[in-house]
Amino acid sequence: MKRKMYLAGPEVFRPDAAALGAKKKALCERYGFTGLFPFDSEVGAVPAGERADWAIYRSNAALMQEADCAIVNLTPFRGPSADVGSVFELGMMVGLGKRVFGYSNATTDLLSRVRQTGSVLFDDEDRVWRDRHGMRVEDFGNADNLMIDACLAEQEHPLVRVSVADGDRYRDLRGFEECLRLAAKELLTRAAPVSNRREDRA
Amino acid sequence: MKRKMYLAGPEVFRPDAAALGAKKKALCERYGFTGLFPFDSEVGAVPAGERADWAIYRSNAALMQEADCAIVNLTPFRGPSADVGSVFELGMMVGLGKRVFGYSNATTDLLSRVRQTGSVLFDDEDRVWRDRHGMRVEDFGNADNLMIDACLAEQEHPLVRVSVADGDRYRDLRGFEECLRLAAKELLTRAAPVSNRREDRA
């Protein structure tokens, strides 16, 4: 049976979310995965008397439980960092012990984006950058908060960064496809040699 | 043995992070919990040859595995939404099947904060609010993205919102203490009757 790939990202908020989800699912099929897109559940009927937002949460949580792995769109969203809904899902999949892949349609580091907000100063005493609230800005060369970049590094692949024109920021799928390539290499082709080695030993 | 409470939040970026962590841990003791503050691990020595950010990730992940529950500071951070590092940890704790509590030192809804950015318009056709990228802004009356509010509602308590002066935004602990009250009520006082009932049955 095909591995199931949960497809997290802020594109669920686009007017053409369903069409983009269909494109992502078609790409999944091409690389040997079955894509599970959260919008699938949003368009379903909400049970009478239930709040729509809680129903969506339960559907997405159920899809994540069902999935074997996830590709998360970590493109900066309404600020220097990724969409918190997608980041919640990244964390939940890691907590569930599943494989995660991530991409961003921006190539800049977190620090450079926070500096673009214009209110970041270098603290000579502590040798760190601080924002207008005095909060340290991480300077590890990461795309985002270290928990995001490092959970992917821990699984031995990087957060994929792609340069994209501003108008295509939430619809360009090259970073997504690179994650599919990584996932196919790590989860589909690697499976065979390992089982061969086990047979050799038996 | 005391339940262990993981203490997530952007205050790790403050110059006085260690002192604030000590305050949070003292409050935990008062309510019957042992607090685990991520900064504990950041000040530890990084093994030679290991990247500091990856070492911090591993330490925090280990603390979350060790914890029974978490209180997450979901105060808006560098934009209309919460700190993505804290949201990652919220998701990870949910994925690990642990109890989570959350507070925000802002009382406003997500929609009102995104509208403050000045570039949000009502889409008469779809009957939704959209930002300058055409991305729908959730309008459920939630403090943040629905995945955040709903994972707490799913555990039958709300995201605690507290009104705080701008200068105290990342150090006021009234919302944190309200989460401790909720946690003590749900996890400590409720536990006794259940174990009594088990003895009754035995």
Interface residues (C-beta under 8 A of the other chain):
Chain A: P10 F13 R14 P15 R51 A52 D53 W54 I56 Y57 R58 N60 A61 M64 F77 R78 G79 P80 S81 A82 D83 V84 G85 V87 F88 E89 L90 G91 M92 M93 V94 G95 L96 G97 V114 T117 D123 D126 R130 D131 H133 G134 M135 R136 V137 E138 F140 N142 D144 N145 L146 M147 I148 D149 A150 C151 A153 E154 R169 Y170
Chain B: P10 F13 R14 P15 R51 A52 D53 W54 I56 Y57 R58 N60 A61 M64 F77 R78 G79 P80 S81 A82 D83 V84 G85 V87 F88 E89 L90 G91 M92 M93 V94 G95 L96 G97 V114 T117 D123 D126 R130 D131 H133 G134 M135 R136 V137 E138 F140 N142 D144 N145 L146 M147 I148 D149 A150 C151 A153 E154 R169 Y170
